[in-house]
Amino acid sequence: MNEAKVSKETMETALKKAPSRPRTGKSRVWHYFEETAEMKAKKCNLCGNIIMASGGNTSNMRSHLKHKHPEALEDCDTYVPEEV
């Protein structure tokens, strides 16, 4: 399998990019993607690939992370949000 290794600095930079609008969902997957001009597509902050993801569905984005950036998906799966 062809896994793209991503540096820790690249992951931290991707996480610093906030979603373009507040999300009601809690999925950390959104921190690795940003909106594109076409609303149904999202751009991966780690590699720049365009992923089709309509509405609030994160399935395609999670699949991309699983196959291309497994360390990022592990971060999403182990993340525990801080209580406000």
WOKABEL-V878574 format. One record per pair of residues at least 4 apart in sequence whose ideal C-beta (glycine too) atoms are under 7 Angstrom apart, sorted by the first residue. I is the first residue (numbers start at 0). GAP is how many residues later the second one is. D is the distance in Angstrom with one decimal. If there is no record, write none. Layout:
# WOKABEL-V878574
i = [I I]
gap = [GAP GAP]
d = [D D]
This chain:
# WOKABEL-V878574
i = [2 2 3 3 3 5 5 5 5 5 5 7 8 9 9 10 10 10 10 11 13 13 13 13 14 16 16 18 18 19 19 22 24 25 26 27 27 27 28 28 28 28 28 31 31 31 31 31 32 32 32 32 32 32 33 33 33 34 35 35 35 35 39 39 40 40 40 41 41 41 42 42 43 43 43 43 45 45 46 48 50 50 50 51 52 52 52 52 57 58 59 60 61 61 62 63 64 64 64 64 65 65 68 69 70 71 72 73 74]
gap = [65 67 43 64 65 4 5 40 63 65 66 4 4 4 36 4 35 61 64 4 17 18 31 32 16 17 28 4 11 14 15 7 31 55 31 47 48 51 29 32 33 36 47 12 13 14 33 40 9 10 11 12 18 28 8 9 11 7 5 6 7 14 12 14 9 10 11 9 11 19 5 7 4 5 7 20 23 26 21 15 9 10 13 8 4 5 7 8 4 4 4 4 4 11 4 4 4 7 8 11 4 7 4 4 4 4 4 4 4]
d = [6.8 6.4 5.8 5.1 6.4 4.9 5.8 5.1 5.4 6.6 6.7 6.3 6.3 6.4 5.9 6.4 7.0 6.0 7.0 6.6 6.8 5.2 3.6 5.3 5.0 6.0 5.4 5.4 4.9 6.3 4.5 5.6 5.7 6.4 5.0 7.0 4.3 4.5 4.6 5.0 5.5 6.7 5.3 6.4 5.4 6.2 6.4 5.6 4.0 6.4 5.9 6.4 6.9 5.5 6.7 5.2 6.1 6.6 4.5 6.4 5.2 6.4 5.9 4.6 5.0 6.8 5.7 5.1 4.8 6.1 6.3 5.7 6.2 4.7 6.3 6.2 5.3 6.3 6.4 6.7 5.2 5.5 5.0 5.8 5.8 6.8 4.9 5.3 5.4 6.3 6.4 6.6 6.1 6.7 6.4 5.6 4.9 4.9 4.0 6.8 6.4 5.1 6.6 6.3 6.7 6.7 6.2 6.1 6.2]
